[in-house]
Amino acid sequence: MLKPDSHYSASHGPVSVRSRSDQMIVEGKLMRVYTLDVPVKRLSTGITDLHPSSNLSIMYLFLLNMTRPKIELGDVTPHNIKQLKRLNTVVFPVSYNEKFYKDVLEAGELAKLAYYNDIVIGAVCCRIDPNNGRKLYIMTLGCLSPYRRLGIGSLMLEHILSYVEKDGNFDSIYLHVQLNNDVAIDFYKKFGFEIVETKQHYYKRIEPADAYVLQKTLRKNVTNGEEQKDGK
């Protein structure tokens, strides 16, 4: 972090930087604000480029914690299953019974918790369709609202897509989405899912009760007996 009257090595060599610091709240995070007097024509800091000028006064925002957020997936185990239960209670408008969580514990790579700096903030839980072993069903995929739009949902879905691709035995992946959940529908469409069916009165005790079935086809059986993948 820059200190008053320190020297900062930039693309044009060492420069004398005079600064004064203050603190402010930006998007809920405590930030230290540095006002820098930079008497150079151009300074490339690796964070941003300053346009040519002389005696610039620049407002620089430095996070007090400069470490990059650690986002990763982890296994669901008997030791953290209660965290998954609490997460689902907050994220989803429906409740899940004990059989759901028993199945999740046996799902292996098909159930993952998402961590943000070691805090559980999301999860994806899938199962193989018992009526058709060549279909994978996404039971839940969700993330706490403050951590959305950080790529966490994509990370979880990409993990599942990678798993089925490596396995090579699945024809399709599908899930149910409430009719009015446009954000979720658009999200899955970006990954090649399509609305293939509407289920009337699918949900109980929530409105609207109807759901779309979204499906991503992985391979199809064609007339000559060969398999056609991803519609190709």
Secondary structure as UniProt FT lines:
FT   TURN            4..5
FT   STRAND          6..10
FT   TURN            11..12
FT   STRAND          13..26
FT   TURN            27..28
FT   STRAND          29..38
FT   STRAND          56..63
FT   STRAND          71..75
FT   TURN            78..80
FT   HELIX           81..91
FT   HELIX           98..105
FT   HELIX           108..110
FT   STRAND          111..116
FT   TURN            117..118
FT   STRAND          119..128
FT   TURN            130..131
FT   TURN            133..134
FT   STRAND          135..143
FT   HELIX           145..147
FT   TURN            148..149
FT   HELIX           152..167
FT   STRAND          172..178
FT   TURN            179..180
FT   HELIX           182..189
FT   TURN            190..192
FT   STRAND          194..199
FT   TURN            200..201
FT   STRAND          211..217
FT   STRAND          219..221
FT   TURN            223..224
FT   STRAND          227..229
FT   TURN            230..231
//
